[in-house]
Amino acid sequence: MVEKLEYAGYPNNYRVSAGNLEAIVTADYGPRVIRFGFKGGPNELGELPHLSMDTPYGQWRIRGGH
């Protein structure tokens, strides 16, 4: 099943699920897989939304995923 959803503050994401597994792919920066794991379980990919750094070009954030 594929469905569009908001995730991590970004509106253009797609959840792909099969049985108890799910992956979320963002179209806002990427494409990039930003979540993979069991439904309701932890993300097996990195998620560090609180980490950021100011640069001369604006704020840089670690987006995580793969």
Wavefront OBJ file of the C-alpha trace (Angstrom):
o trace
v 0.000 0.000 0.000
v 1.227 3.537 -0.783
v -0.174 6.660 0.864
v 0.864 10.323 0.991
v 1.413 11.837 4.457
v 3.123 14.581 6.481
v 6.194 13.353 8.359
v 8.832 15.176 10.404
v 7.403 18.565 9.445
v 7.495 17.947 5.689
v 4.256 17.552 3.707
v 5.342 15.492 0.676
v 6.132 12.011 1.947
v 4.964 8.578 0.890
v 4.508 5.575 3.160
v 5.043 2.204 1.495
v 3.867 -0.649 3.690
v 3.648 -4.404 3.440
v 2.457 -6.426 6.395
v 4.197 -5.161 9.545
v 6.952 -3.245 7.704
v 6.877 0.328 6.472
v 9.175 2.734 4.678
v 8.654 6.474 4.343
v 10.190 8.236 1.359
v 10.283 12.025 1.151
v 9.915 14.076 -2.002
v 10.679 17.378 -0.214
v 14.433 16.738 -0.244
v 15.560 13.761 -2.200
v 13.983 11.293 -2.959
v 15.273 9.882 0.303
v 14.167 7.001 2.526
v 13.733 8.696 5.914
v 12.099 5.866 7.849
v 12.245 2.089 7.734
v 11.010 -0.268 10.403
v 8.127 -2.182 11.886
v 4.846 -0.275 12.157
v 4.758 1.416 15.559
v 8.403 0.512 16.209
v 11.606 2.541 16.148
v 13.111 3.893 12.950
v 16.050 1.717 11.910
v 17.527 4.728 10.072
v 18.939 7.804 11.812
v 16.578 10.580 12.916
v 18.226 13.571 14.607
v 15.798 16.494 14.152
v 17.270 18.470 17.064
v 20.745 18.684 15.466
v 21.430 21.695 13.261
v 24.195 24.165 12.515
v 24.205 27.781 11.378
v 26.194 28.406 8.196
v 26.712 31.490 6.015
v 24.031 30.009 3.717
v 21.409 29.372 6.394
v 20.669 26.598 8.831
v 21.978 23.118 7.985
v 20.123 20.074 9.318
v 20.949 16.408 9.386
v 18.050 14.893 7.484
v 18.799 11.284 8.351
v 17.629 8.313 6.381
v 19.444 6.785 3.462
l 1 2 3 4 5 6 7 8 9 10 11 12 13 14 15 16 17 18 19 20 21 22 23 24 25 26 27 28 29 30 31 32 33 34 35 36 37 38 39 40 41 42 43 44 45 46 47 48 49 50 51 52 53 54 55 56 57 58 59 60 61 62 63 64 65 66
